[in-house]
Amino acid sequence: MKTLITVIVTAVLTFVTYTLSANSLANPLKFAKVETIIDHYIDATVNGETTLLKFLFTDDFTQSTPNNGEVDKVSKAQVVKHLKSLKGIQTNCETSYEFVEKNSDCSIVKVTKRFANFQRVDYVTMCNTDAGWKINKVLVAYPER
């Protein structure tokens, strides 16, 4: 009888644990507004907040950055790995954003990061997918001051 109770308790605990872990895999940003996605992008790139990184980008995400007349393209995996390496590190810059284009399907947002000696602008393209708003491209620019 004691063994039967132990087996039942173990089965129930296993089921509860599995259910809770399956719920934690759900996308918490699925119903978020486009502004919320941009806020999370800024938090990840400036404030080292990496908790929701896996939900921010599409699978085919790319980031393009100018480099001595060339353009360096990096994938989602490379960007996520880099941002995770900066977890908890806050960048000393002022940020702002403005919508270049905004509609119910796609949006382009200009994110400006002002550092002491230079400025960086990220043009962030987002699409409203079945999994909610996702960033699918970031074009980086370094305008002259």
C-alpha positions as CSV (number, residue, x, y, z in Angstrom):
1,M,0.0,0.0,0.0
2,K,2.8,2.3,0.9
3,T,4.4,1.7,-2.5
4,L,1.2,2.4,-4.3
5,I,0.8,5.8,-2.6
6,T,4.4,6.6,-3.4
7,V,3.9,5.7,-7.1
8,I,0.7,7.8,-7.2
9,V,2.3,10.8,-5.6
10,T,5.3,10.6,-7.9
11,A,3.0,10.4,-10.9
12,V,1.0,13.4,-9.8
13,L,4.1,15.5,-9.1
14,T,5.6,14.5,-12.5
15,F,2.4,15.5,-14.2
16,V,2.3,18.9,-12.4
17,T,5.9,19.6,-13.1
18,Y,5.5,18.8,-16.8
19,T,2.4,21.0,-17.0
20,L,4.1,23.9,-15.3
21,S,7.2,23.6,-17.5
22,A,5.1,23.4,-20.7
23,N,3.3,26.6,-19.6
24,S,6.6,28.4,-19.1
25,L,7.5,27.8,-22.8
26,A,4.5,29.9,-24.0
27,N,5.4,33.2,-25.6
28,P,4.7,35.9,-23.1
29,L,5.0,38.5,-25.9
30,K,2.4,36.9,-28.3
31,F,-0.2,39.6,-27.6
32,A,2.1,42.5,-26.9
33,K,1.9,45.7,-28.8
34,V,4.6,46.8,-31.2
35,E,5.7,49.5,-28.7
36,T,6.3,46.8,-26.1
37,I,8.5,44.8,-28.5
38,I,10.6,47.9,-29.1
39,D,10.9,48.5,-25.3
40,H,12.1,44.9,-24.8
41,Y,14.6,45.3,-27.7
42,I,16.0,48.5,-26.1
43,D,16.1,46.8,-22.7
44,A,18.1,43.9,-24.3
45,T,20.5,46.0,-26.3
46,V,21.1,48.8,-23.7
47,N,20.3,47.4,-20.3
48,G,21.4,43.8,-20.6
49,E,17.9,42.4,-20.0
50,T,18.0,38.9,-21.8
51,T,15.0,37.2,-20.3
52,L,12.7,37.5,-23.4
53,L,15.4,37.4,-26.2
54,K,14.1,34.1,-27.7
55,F,10.7,35.7,-28.3
56,L,11.9,39.0,-29.9
57,F,13.3,37.8,-33.2
58,T,12.0,35.8,-36.2
59,D,14.0,32.7,-37.2
60,D,15.3,34.4,-40.3
61,F,16.4,37.6,-38.4
62,T,19.5,39.4,-39.7
63,Q,21.4,42.4,-38.5
64,S,23.4,44.4,-40.9
65,T,26.2,46.8,-39.7
66,P,28.5,48.9,-41.8
67,N,32.2,48.1,-41.5
68,N,34.8,50.0,-43.6
69,G,32.8,50.2,-46.7
70,E,31.5,46.6,-46.3
71,V,28.3,45.4,-44.6
72,D,28.6,42.7,-41.9
73,K,25.5,40.5,-41.6
74,V,24.9,38.5,-38.5
75,S,22.2,35.9,-37.8
76,K,19.7,35.6,-34.9
77,A,21.9,33.0,-33.2
78,Q,24.9,35.4,-33.3
79,V,23.0,38.4,-32.0
80,V,21.3,36.4,-29.2
81,K,24.6,34.9,-28.2
82,H,26.2,38.4,-28.1
83,L,23.3,39.9,-26.1
84,K,23.4,37.0,-23.6
85,S,27.1,37.7,-23.1
86,L,26.1,41.2,-22.0
87,K,23.5,40.1,-19.6
88,G,23.1,42.6,-16.7
89,I,25.5,45.1,-18.3
90,Q,24.0,48.6,-18.7
91,T,25.3,50.8,-21.5
92,N,25.9,54.4,-20.7
93,C,23.7,56.1,-23.4
94,E,20.5,57.9,-23.9
95,T,17.9,56.1,-26.1
96,S,14.8,57.3,-28.0
97,Y,12.7,55.8,-30.8
98,E,10.3,57.0,-33.4
99,F,8.1,55.2,-35.9
100,V,9.2,55.6,-39.5
101,E,6.2,53.5,-40.6
102,K,3.5,51.9,-38.5
103,N,0.6,49.7,-39.5
104,S,-1.1,46.5,-38.4
105,D,1.2,44.2,-40.4
106,C,4.6,45.7,-40.4
107,S,6.4,48.6,-38.7
108,I,9.8,50.3,-39.1
109,V,11.2,52.0,-36.0
110,K,14.2,54.2,-35.7
111,V,16.0,53.6,-32.4
112,T,18.6,56.2,-31.6
113,K,21.4,55.5,-29.0
114,R,23.4,58.6,-28.0
115,F,26.8,57.9,-26.5
116,A,29.3,60.4,-25.2
117,N,31.4,60.4,-28.5
118,F,29.1,58.9,-31.1
119,Q,25.6,58.0,-32.0
120,R,24.2,54.7,-33.2
121,V,20.9,54.3,-35.1
122,D,19.1,51.0,-35.4
123,Y,16.4,50.8,-38.0
124,V,14.2,47.9,-36.7
125,T,11.8,46.2,-39.0
126,M,9.0,44.2,-37.3
127,C,6.2,42.1,-38.6
128,N,3.0,40.9,-37.0
129,T,3.2,37.1,-37.2
130,D,1.1,34.3,-35.8
131,A,3.3,34.4,-32.8
132,G,2.8,38.1,-32.3
133,W,5.1,41.0,-33.2
134,K,8.6,39.9,-34.1
135,I,11.8,41.7,-35.2
136,N,13.0,40.4,-38.5
137,K,15.7,42.9,-39.5
138,V,17.9,45.5,-37.9
139,L,20.0,47.9,-40.0
140,V,22.7,49.7,-38.0
141,A,24.0,53.2,-39.0
142,Y,26.5,55.5,-37.4
143,P,25.5,59.0,-38.5
144,E,28.1,61.8,-38.2
145,R,27.5,64.2,-35.5
